[in-house]
Amino acid sequence: MALMESEELDNDLLPYDIGKTSPDILRDIFRTDAYQGTTAGMSDGYTQGNLAVMPESYALDFSRFCQRNPKSCPIVGVSDTGNPLMFTLGQNIDIRTDIPSYNVYRDGSLDCTIPNIRDLWNTDSVAFVIGCSFSFEEALLQGGVPLRHQELGRIVPMYETNINNIKSGPFGGSMVVSMRPMSVADSIRASAITARFPHTHGMPVHIGAPEEIGIKDISQPDWGEPTEFCDNEVPVFWACGVTPQNAIREAGIPLVVTHTPGSMLITDCRSSEV
């Protein structure tokens, strides 16, 4: 989802250095529904997470699905049934309001995108927060690895692949990956850096040759926005937390809520300590 004109990062809504702004300040802004864009580059050093909310009757199968597919679906938090406060991830985090934008799936199809889910949270709702690669991007930058999507102010491109997930109950489908163009030397450095962050997808699952993992056109991502390549750069692919959305679509559950790709929960947990 691209930022709309009213969501530009330099307007009065976010008069901060967003990389140095604490998660609670940003969540307070998201809670007003005034900002519905990407959280890339926000609150450096803090873990960001993808979201899946579903009825308790599906939660055990989904938990098994995440356990069986840990590269794509590393769980960093699970709510109590019916309790929207994610107390294991920080102070006063309300999963109904504290993400900029939510996708609502009904019977496996995307129904709408909304700024909060107050009216959709039920007494049997369970929320899963899954580690996001945004969390290791600060470490990449500190390691001298440039990130093109941040330079361009875009959402990282994401693609469906031919890498099958291990199924659990109704959840299956294929892995989704995020992609960052890098020089070969930077890709090696990035692999070593991100290996330290298994809770946010760890090291890449593939480097180069997108067709080998079922990506026909690197210029046309399935989610996010296209990026640009410089000379002698290769695509570097990480497992992505949009994978559960792919599984949810195929599962055809009556009602599931996820984050909008690129629009994450920013927790109070330090990425180096999760």
SVG drawing of the C-alpha trace seen along z (x, -y; Angstrom):
<svg xmlns="http://www.w3.org/2000/svg" viewBox="-18 -20 50 50">
<polyline fill="none" stroke="black" stroke-width="0.4" points="0.0,0.0 1.5,-3.3 1.4,-6.3 -1.4,-8.6 -0.8,-12.3 -2.2,-13.0 0.2,-10.4 3.6,-11.9 6.2,-11.4 7.2,-15.1 3.8,-16.6 2.6,-17.9 1.3,-14.5 4.8,-13.0 7.0,-16.0 9.7,-13.6 12.8,-11.8 10.8,-8.6 13.8,-6.4 14.5,-7.7 10.8,-8.1 9.7,-5.7 7.1,-3.1 4.5,-4.4 4.5,-7.8 4.0,-6.3 1.3,-4.0 -0.6,-6.9 -0.7,-8.5 -1.8,-5.3 -4.6,-5.0 -6.1,-8.2 -6.6,-6.6 -4.8,-9.7 -1.9,-7.7 -2.3,-4.5 1.0,-4.1 4.2,-2.1 6.1,-1.7 9.5,-1.1 12.3,-3.0 10.3,-3.8 11.6,-3.2 15.0,-1.8 16.0,1.1 12.5,2.2 10.8,5.3 8.0,4.8 5.4,7.5 2.9,8.8 -0.6,9.6 -3.2,12.4 -6.4,12.3 -8.8,15.2 -11.4,17.1 -10.0,19.4 -11.3,22.5 -8.6,22.0 -5.8,20.8 -4.2,24.1 -3.9,25.1 -2.5,21.7 0.0,22.0 1.1,25.4 1.4,23.8 3.8,21.1 5.8,23.7 6.2,25.8 7.2,22.8 9.5,20.7 11.4,18.8 8.2,17.2 6.2,17.2 8.3,16.6 5.8,15.9 6.8,13.1 3.5,12.7 0.1,14.3 -2.9,12.7 -5.1,14.2 -8.5,15.2 -10.7,12.2 -8.1,9.8 -6.8,7.3 -4.0,6.0 -0.6,7.5 1.0,7.2 3.9,9.4 5.0,7.0 4.8,3.7 2.8,1.3 -0.7,0.5 -0.6,2.1 -4.1,2.5 -4.0,4.7 -7.4,3.3 -6.0,-0.2 -2.2,-0.3 -1.4,0.8 -1.8,-1.9 -3.9,0.2 -5.7,3.6 -6.8,6.1 -10.1,7.9 -10.5,11.3 -13.9,13.0 -14.1,16.6 -10.5,16.2 -11.1,13.0 -9.9,9.6 -13.0,7.7 -11.7,4.3 -8.8,2.3 -9.6,0.3 -7.7,-1.8 -8.9,0.1 -10.7,3.3 -12.6,2.2 -15.9,3.5 -14.4,6.8 -12.7,7.9 -14.8,10.6 -14.7,12.5 -13.2,15.5 -10.6,13.6 -6.9,14.5 -4.2,12.3 -0.8,13.6 2.1,11.2 4.8,12.6 8.3,11.1 8.9,8.7 12.1,8.1 11.7,4.3 13.2,5.2 16.6,6.1 16.9,3.2 18.6,1.0 21.3,3.6 21.8,3.8 22.2,0.0 24.6,0.0 26.5,2.7 26.9,0.5 24.2,2.3 22.0,-0.3 18.3,0.3 16.9,-0.9 13.2,-0.9 14.0,-3.2 16.1,-5.5 13.1,-5.7 10.5,-6.0 8.7,-2.9 7.3,0.3 9.6,3.2 8.5,5.5 7.1,8.9 6.4,11.9 4.6,15.2 7.0,18.1 6.9,21.8 8.3,22.8 5.5,24.8 4.7,24.3 4.2,27.3 0.5,27.5 -1.5,27.5 -5.2,27.9 -6.6,25.5 -3.4,23.5 -0.9,24.2 -0.1,22.3 3.4,21.1 6.0,18.9 6.0,15.1 9.4,13.4 10.5,9.8 13.3,8.6 16.1,6.1 18.6,5.4 22.2,5.5 25.7,6.0 27.1,9.5 29.4,8.2 26.5,6.6 24.4,9.7 27.1,11.8 27.3,9.1 23.5,9.0 23.3,12.8 25.7,12.7 23.9,9.8 20.4,11.1 21.4,14.6 21.4,13.0 17.7,12.3 15.9,15.6 12.8,14.1 12.4,11.8 13.1,14.3 16.9,14.7 19.1,15.0 17.9,14.9 16.2,17.9 17.5,17.2 19.9,14.9 19.7,14.2 17.7,16.0 14.2,15.1 12.8,17.6 14.2,20.5 11.7,19.7 8.8,19.0 9.0,15.3 8.4,14.5 8.8,10.7 10.8,9.0 9.5,5.6 5.9,6.6 5.7,7.5 2.5,9.1 2.6,6.8 4.5,3.6 6.0,1.5 8.6,2.0 12.1,1.0 15.2,0.1 18.4,2.0 21.8,0.5 24.5,2.0 25.9,5.4 23.2,5.8 21.4,9.1 18.0,9.6 18.2,10.9 15.1,12.6 14.0,13.1 11.0,15.1 8.2,12.7 5.4,12.4 2.9,11.9 3.1,15.7 0.3,16.2 -2.0,13.9 -1.3,16.2 -2.2,19.2 -5.3,17.5 -6.6,16.7 -6.4,20.4 -7.9,21.5 -11.1,19.7 -11.9,18.9 -15.1,16.9 -13.3,13.9 -9.6,13.2 -7.9,9.8 -4.2,9.1 -2.0,6.1 -1.8,4.3 1.5,5.3 4.1,2.7 2.0,1.5 3.2,3.2 2.8,3.3 5.8,1.6 6.4,3.3 8.4,2.2 10.7,5.1 14.3,4.5 15.2,6.5 18.4,7.6 16.7,9.0 13.6,10.9"/>
</svg>
